[in-house]
Amino acid sequence: MSAVTSAIPETAQTNQHYDLDPRIFGLFLDPMRKYSSGYYREPGLTLAEAQVAKLRFVADRLGLREGDRLLDVGCGWGALILFMAQEYSARVVGISPAGNQHAYIAKRAGDLGVANLVSTVQGHFEHAALPDGPFDAVTMLGSIVHMPDLVHVMRRARSLLRRGGRYYVSESCFRNAAARDEFDRRAGTEFVRESIFGWGDMRPLSDLVRAAEDAGFSVVSVDDLTDDYRRTIDGWLHNVDANAAAIEQVSPGMAATLRRYLEVANAGWGYTTKHYALVCQRSR
């Protein structure tokens, strides 16, 4: 998910939400705990089915092949890396600053029989020691919003890719610079920043494209996933309401906090905010 602009600390602190009790995420996300937009391009899809469809969409945009090497930045609860290891026998590395996610991913990898293909690194992508490249693909689903220096991040991603390797970024963006200026300090966006994620900078798509080009990438495609994310959050809201009592048992007051956060996130789609998937390639 995405947050909004505040003063930039030396290291962006965005862990408070992800360091919640892991049981909470299991009560409102899909069974894979994929915490980003699904892909609703067929009628009648459930939340869980739309999340699987999204992972297949990402693999298609990357041109992922069996045995490819993939780095997922902001790997969350491991939905993408575990899926790519299972479905494509990809050799995957996930990086996240949230400590409690790594033990969860390791256990799931063992349960699924892909522990030999899956590894994780705890830390921030900008500074962490990572396995040497080249990777065939680098992905960032909803994580670049928490990184202050876009060009530095994209240059590092490019440096880790082989020639011809692809870089996938999906992110919530202000619809344009004017919307960013008007809504960046509204009460709802301040709530999401201060009560949920901590530091973040939600930019217009043009900022992401410019940074990618400045980093040396060539742009391959841009997809508008705004309505897909709206429907995804509707699914999460349904789960929050259905499991409110269980959420309250784990953390009193959390069901109401989650509902407000998700309602704020869903309020501006199309008018103030959009959600895009940007795919770039290291062409040379």
Secondary structure by P-SEA (a helix, b strand, c coil): cbbbbcccccccccccccccccccccccccccccccbbbcccccccaaaaaaaaaaaaaaaaccccbbbbbbccccccaaaaaaaaaccccbbbbbccaaaaaaaaaaaaaacccccbbbbcccccccccccccccbbbbcccccccccaaaaaaaaaaaccccbbbbbbbbbcccaaaaacccccaaaaaaaaccccbbbbccaaaaaaaaaaacccccccccaaaaaaaaaaaaaaaaaaaaaaaaaaccaaaaaaaaaaaaaaccccccbbbbbbbbbccc
